């Protein structure tokens, strides 16, 4: 990026810069106009959102972006933004054709989603505006590491209707973060007019009451006004270390995308009007009117662009397509290798520690181990309190507010900014208390889903290194929103690890492995066991447990019980009762890790005993046990001497009254009864 002068104008801007800008404007428009032809020929570009009418602001975003210091989050209409930031025509076409050599995703993500992660031009989701939280998260990292740069988030005006965009701007304002939010306002959200979105004609004015926030309006169709606005915004943000919104008034010359027909909701007058305000035509006329270039000079640039596009097309067409055998690559990065205790079953002499103590001590140990580890969440650190259950007690006192701090009561903001902050540097490890109770995590699901496929979508170029702690399950009389289990739903998402310990040592070991690993891990904490004596164990200071390794809690020959979490202890108790009453011996397999799953241990046990009972706290219908039962039936059918049976919750919410809770949740007696019935089959 060249040094940005204070003011740009047709008279004062040097010819070299004007020539470069005109080249970019013509090149971008040539690609924008060409994109639909690839679809017509069934070659590619099956999604294309034309940017024509946004030319001024998009040119400006790319020109002020500095790849050595800044982070750019473009949205699906930002073709010229990315060209202006340095992408080549060939790279744009490779993305449109979804080729394997596409630098954004190798054909894994939708066309027209441009990125270059090595330049900090980020690969973002299709969910409109969700990257605003990622930009805020990067801004947080910039502030904490005293990095001199800005995060630039670009989006359309309709995305501001999304709650997570409000939360991102609110968070950047509250934390005073160096973020430039660019709103490209073309008046429509697909076919929905702006008047149906917000009462303010200019949506940026919705944020007028925010402290620490500057708002700049500009004409996004005009190159010079856009350049001046963006240059001013970046300079102000760098100087003041506070966020700024730039709202650019644009027009959308074409339909929203190739699946939209704008003639169904725009009349001829409007369509003619937007064409007359074509920014490229205006810029060309200015160059001629003020005699900065001759007609022949401009035509020479236009001819050069034609050759450039044709050459880029030929190269892109010859590029390889993605290999279907690669679909399982980059689902999750390789985890930390827990080598100190390979089986994760070491029995250590010493005093027993409660599960909550094991978590607290491990968090502190890992924060000492890696100074680039951070923790935030709701109610996580204020004076002597450390989370709703005090799992993080004492952490802010030892590690300070820079590393341990409260988040707003906004679960998606917690998750989205964790994703963003982890983009700043691969060494960063983030632990979030995703919600005070797992039941409240649902508002974060959009951010979680996007995070689960970041690694796959970017073809291994970015992985959110986040451990999400969630206090889960019932048996506390909590009722709705305080007693549900959610792992069954979460396990349907590829790109995430899910662990669910039931003893203090496993809680410590799996937490250590989760924090040290690259990738996204959901760490489910059975809150009913935090202080339960039955879950207390000796815990070595350096204990670690590998992912995907089950633990045999009781060895037996007549029945395999597959379980995890709260019900592990009930299964052990029921198995011991049965052994006292009969000659049967029950094998209790604590899977500990749902994803990845120790399939071999489960199948090995079932082959040995010939009968399988799957037990968990979640609902029987569609709970994780359904997958376990299917795996057992598929891989060990010929070894079974009876049906695979399941014990879990009823297909109802968990009631608040203890009588209702008992009727709904599994317990030792229900498990014992199921054991007997299966043994008698």
Buried (B, 14 or more C-beta within 10 A) or exposed (E): BEEBBEEBEBEEBEEEBBBBBBBBBBBBBBBBEBBBEBBEEEBBBBBBBBBBBBBBBBBBBBBBBBBEBBBBBBBBBBBBBBBBBBBBBBBBBBBBBBBBBBBBBBBBBBBBBBBBBEBBBBBBBBBBBBBBBBBBBBBBBBBBEEBEBBBBBBBBBBBBBBEBBBBBBBBBBBBBBBBBBBBBBBBBBBBBEBEEBBEEEBBBBBBEEBEBBBBBBBBBBBBBBBBBBBBBBBBBBBEEBBBBBBBBBBBBBBBBBBEBEBEEBBEEEEBEEBBEBBBBBBBBEBBEEEEBBEEEBBEEBBEEBEEBBEEBBEBBBEBEEBEEEEEEEBBBBEBBEBEBBEEBBBEEEEEBBBBBBBBBBBBBBBBEEEEBBBBBBBBBBEEEBBBBBEBBBBBBEEBEEEBBBBBBEBBBBBBBBBBBBBBBEEEBBBBBBBBBBBBBBBBBBBBBBBBBBBBBBBBBBBBBBBBBBBBBBBBBBBBEBBBBBBBBBBBEBEBBBBBBBBBBBBBBBBBBBBBBBBBBBBBBBBBBBBEBEBBBBBBBEEBBBBBBBBBBBBEBEBBBBBBBBBBBBBBBBBBBBBBEEEEBBBBBBBBBBBBBBBBEBBBBBBBBBBBBBBBBBBBBEEBBBBBBBEBBBEBBEEBBEBEBBBBBBBEEBBBBEEEBBBEBBBBBEBBBEBBBEBBEE
